[in-house]
């Protein structure tokens, strides 16, 4: 049996945002042959728009969420992006086990959203 490829935090956030009615685009890029990812303005993975709202999203695992918040707040571009009126959020993804009525556990992904 072939093992399923894990879904990245970015893909989970894209699905969540699109389900909420946002128009989204991944704005981080991978530098070829180096395995280095470069975020827009140093901390944005996804740009999402809806009506008159622009959201700058950083995605990560739940364990790294607090570290990313500190990294963003310390970044030189943070005040400039914040001044634009963009909503800056961190999506921290954790896998949890929930029990259903029949007692069988099922693993589900939960997103903790931290607004800056």
C-alpha positions as CSV (number, residue, x, y, z in Angstrom):
1,X,0.0,0.0,0.0
2,X,1.4,3.4,-1.0
3,X,1.6,6.0,1.7
4,X,-0.3,9.3,1.3
5,X,1.9,12.4,0.7
6,X,1.3,14.8,3.6
7,X,-0.5,18.0,2.8
8,X,1.5,21.2,3.5
9,X,0.4,23.9,5.9
10,X,0.2,26.3,3.0
11,X,-2.2,24.0,1.1
12,X,-4.4,23.6,4.3
13,X,-4.5,27.4,4.7
14,X,-5.3,27.9,1.0
15,X,-8.3,25.5,1.3
16,X,-9.5,27.2,4.5
17,X,-9.3,30.7,3.1
18,X,-11.0,29.7,-0.2
19,X,-13.8,28.0,1.8
20,X,-14.2,31.3,3.6
21,X,-14.6,33.2,0.3
22,X,-11.1,34.7,-0.1
23,X,-9.3,35.0,-3.4
24,X,-5.8,33.6,-2.6
25,X,-2.4,33.4,-4.1
26,X,0.8,31.9,-2.8
27,X,3.5,34.6,-2.7
28,X,6.4,32.7,-1.3
29,X,8.8,31.4,-3.9
30,X,11.3,28.5,-3.8
31,X,14.8,29.4,-5.1
32,X,15.8,26.6,-7.5
33,X,18.5,24.1,-6.5
34,X,19.0,25.7,-3.0
35,X,15.8,24.4,-1.2
36,X,15.4,27.9,0.2
37,X,12.0,29.6,0.4
38,X,11.6,33.3,0.2
39,X,8.5,35.0,1.6
40,X,6.9,38.2,0.2
41,X,8.4,41.1,2.2
42,X,10.1,38.5,4.4
43,X,7.1,37.0,6.2
44,X,4.1,36.5,3.9
45,X,3.3,33.1,2.4
46,X,-0.2,33.8,1.1
47,X,-2.0,37.0,0.1
48,X,-5.8,36.7,0.4
49,X,-8.4,39.3,-0.6
50,X,-12.1,39.5,0.1
51,X,-14.3,42.6,-0.5
52,X,-12.2,45.5,0.9
53,X,-10.0,43.3,3.1
54,X,-6.4,42.1,2.4
55,X,-4.9,39.4,4.6
56,X,-1.2,38.6,4.7
57,X,-0.9,35.0,6.0
58,X,2.1,33.1,7.4
59,X,1.5,29.4,7.7
60,X,3.4,27.0,10.0
61,X,3.0,24.1,12.4
62,X,1.2,24.7,15.7
63,X,4.5,24.3,17.6
64,X,6.3,27.0,15.6
65,X,3.4,29.5,15.7
66,X,4.7,31.7,18.6
67,X,8.2,31.7,17.0
68,X,6.7,33.0,13.7
69,X,4.8,35.8,15.5
70,X,8.0,37.0,17.2
71,X,9.9,36.8,13.8
72,X,7.2,38.8,12.0
73,X,7.0,41.5,14.7
74,X,10.8,41.9,14.6
75,X,11.0,42.1,10.8
76,X,11.9,45.5,9.4
77,X,9.0,45.4,6.9
78,X,6.3,44.6,9.5
79,X,5.5,48.2,10.3
80,X,5.3,49.1,6.6
81,X,2.9,46.3,5.8
82,X,0.8,47.0,9.0
83,X,0.6,50.7,8.0
84,X,-1.2,49.6,4.7
85,X,-4.1,48.4,6.8
86,X,-3.5,44.7,5.8
87,X,-4.6,42.1,8.3
88,X,-1.6,40.1,9.2
89,X,-2.2,36.6,10.6
90,X,-0.4,33.4,11.4
91,X,-2.0,30.0,10.8
92,X,-0.7,27.4,13.1
93,X,-1.7,23.9,12.2
94,X,-2.0,21.0,14.7
95,X,-3.3,17.5,14.2
96,X,-5.7,16.4,17.0
97,X,-7.6,13.2,17.7
98,X,-11.3,13.5,18.3
99,X,-13.6,10.8,19.5
100,X,-16.9,10.1,17.8
101,X,-20.1,8.6,19.2
102,X,-19.0,5.1,18.3
103,X,-15.7,5.6,20.2
104,X,-13.4,5.5,17.2
105,X,-10.8,8.2,17.2
106,X,-10.2,10.2,14.0
107,X,-7.3,12.6,13.4
108,X,-8.3,16.1,12.3
109,X,-6.4,19.2,11.5
110,X,-7.1,22.3,13.5
111,X,-5.9,25.8,12.7
112,X,-5.1,28.3,15.4
113,X,-5.2,31.8,14.0
114,X,-3.1,34.5,15.6
115,X,-3.8,38.1,14.6
116,X,-1.0,40.6,14.7
